[in-house]
């Protein structure tokens, strides 16, 4: 689908589902909402966009036909409740590409060159990991400033806002005995499929920023709809952060 990343707002108060010239704009808003909030139900989208569920379904049907979104069962973390899992709609790789202007092929070739220049094998993997850490270290100051002086219970939310400003469409939400940091978009997801060191370095980076060990539960690069990182409560020492992040970085137990 062309121009999905260039949605414009329809006139305020207009019956969007009936606007012939606004069809593409509204469809783009549906896709953008999924990008920003992750896999969504029809009811979620209708509420967020102020549309009827019938209108949302019509636009979703068109997006599915264009291979921009796909339907799937909603993943349940923890105990499963009775009844059928809700059906959600998530962006396909094609849908993400419509928003993502990153140079995936060039980046993958550059990382492959780094790996081969270091000798390949374990040496090559270590060289890519070193690059991934250096890349995040160069961005660290801005994130530290975003978290500076923020109370411990609000730091995950502050980090989510800082990540969103950099295009990761991140949110924070409560979870049993902790919080979940959810990144609904990853500009380097396709490259991270080939080089998981990017995800591992990011997990370690979050651990250092928040001063606690964290655990990666899911990643877009692994095929999940959202990159999800669990941040437990009451773990604050740097020693714990270093030890735990090394043992959990990049894992995907989902």
N, C-alpha and C positions, 0 to 999 in steps of 0.2 A: 504494500500500500504506500503510495507516495505522499510526501509532505505530512506524515503523521506527527512529526515533531514540531510542526509549525501551526498548531491549532490557534485559532482566534476565538474570542468570546462572542457568543450570539447576543443580540440586544437584550438588555435586562427585561425580564417579565414576558419575553416572547415565548409562545408555545413551541419549544425547540423541536419536539418530535414531528411537528407539522411544517417546518421550514424547508422547502425544497432546496433553496440555495445554501441553507445552513447544515445540510446533511453531513458534509465532509467535516465541517468544523465541530459538530457535536460528536461525530465518530472519533475525531482526534481527541476530544476531551475525555471520552470513555477510555481510550487507550492510555492517555496521560494519567488518568486517575489510577489505573492498574499499575503503571510504572511507579507512581509516587507512593502507593499504599500496599503494593504487593497483590498476590492472588485475591480476588474479590468475588463475592456472590452478587447475583443480580440485585438483591435488596440493598446491599452495601452501596453499589454504584448508583442506584436510584436515589438513595438518601443523599449521597455526597453531591450529586450533580443536579438535583431538583427535577428529575425526570420520572415518568411513570415506569413501572417495571416492564410493561409491554414495549415501551420505546427502547429501553435498555436492551431487552432481548433482541429487538430488531437490529440494533446497531452491532450487538455482539455476533449475531448470525453473519452479518456482512464482514466483520473483522475476522471471524473464523474462516470464512470463505477466502479471504485475502491472505490467510496464513499469518495474521498479525497476533491473534490470541488463540488459545486452545483451552478446552475445558478439562478439568481433572477433579478428583476427589480431594477434599480439604484434608491436609495432613493433621493428625491428632497427636499431640505430644502428651504423654501421660496416659491415664486411664481413659479408655474409650467409652463414651456414653451410648445409650441405646439408640436404635434407629440408624438409618442410612447416613453416612457422612454427607455434609453439604457439598454441592458442586460449586467449584470456584472457577474463575477464568483468569489465566495467567498469560503473560506475553511469551511468544515464541522467540527463537533466536532471530527470526526475520523481523519481528516486532521490535526487539531491542535494537537491532541494527538501524532501524528507521530513526531512532533517537540518538544513537551513539555515533559520533563522528570521529572516534579514535582510529588510529592507523594500526589495526590489529596485526595485519600481515607484517608490516615493517617492524613492529615491536617484537613479534615472535621471532623474526629473523635475527634481530639484534641480540635477543637473549640466547638464541641458538649459537650465534657466533661467539658470545661470551663463554658459553659452556664449552664449545669446541676449542677455543683458544686457551682455556685453562687445562685442557687435556682430556675433556670428556669424563664420563663415569662419575664417580664420587667427587672428584676434583671439580668437574664441570658443574655439578649440582651445588656444591659449596660456593662456587663463584657466582652463580645466579642468586643464591640466597643472600650473599654479601651485597650484591647490587640491590636486591629488594629492600634490605634493611637500610642501605644508604639512601635510597629513594625516599623512604618514609622519614628518615632522620632529617632530610632536607626540609620536610614539611612540618617537623615537630613543633617548632617555635609557635606557629600560629595556633596549633591545637592546645599547647600548654597555656597560652594566653587566654583561650576560650574557657579553660577550666580553672584558671587562677582565681583563688578566693571563693570558688563555688563550694557550698556545703556538700559533704560526702553523699548525702541522699539525693542530690540534684546533679551530680557529675555525669551520670549516664545520659540524662536528658540534654545537658550542655554539650556533650560530645556528639550526640545525635544531630543537634542543630548545626554544629561546626561541620559535620560530614555532609549534611544537606546543602550547606553553602558551597561545597565542593562538588555537588552533583550526585551524591550517593542516595538521595531521597531516604534519609534515615529517620527512624522513630525509636522511642524507648517505651517499654511497657513493663508493668509489674509481672513477676512470675513467682512461684513458690520459692521461698528462701532466697530471693534475689530479683534480678531484672534481666530483661532481654533487650539487647541492642539489635535492631532490625534494619538492614540496608536493602532497600527495595530495588536499587539499581547499582550496577558495578560497571564502570567504564572499561575495565580490563578483564571482564569475565571470560571472553574467548581466549585470551592469552593465558589466563590462569588455569584454563583446562589443561594446557600443555605444560605449564610451569607452576605447580602448586606451591612453590616457594613464595609466590606473591601473597597467597592467603596466609601462609604460616607466618611470614614477616608482619603482616597486618595484625594477626592475633597477638603476637608478642608486643607489638606497638601499643595496642589497646591495653594490655596488661601493665605496661610501664606507665602509660598515661593515667590510668585509674588507680594504680598502686595496689592491685590485687590480682590474683590469678583469675583467668577467664577461660571459658571453654567454647570452642566453635561447634555449634550444633548442626549447622547447615550452610551450604554455599551455593550461590547461583552457578558458579563454575562446575559444581558437582551435579547440577541438574535440578537443584531445588529452586523454588520460586523466590526465595528471599535468603540473603546471608544473615544468619542468626547467631549471635554471640551471647552466651550466658555469663552474667556478672553476679557472683554470689555476694551476700551481705556479710559484714563483720570479718572480712579478710583484708588487712590493710598493710602488712609489712612487705617491704620490697623483697626480702628473702623468699617469702611465700610466692610473690608474683613471679620471680625469676624461675623458681623450681617448677611451679605448676604450669606456666606458659610453655616451658620447654617440653613438658610431657603431653600437653593437650593441643598445642598449636597445629592447625591445619586438619585435625581429625574431624570426621563427619560421622558421628554415631547414628544419625537419623536414617 
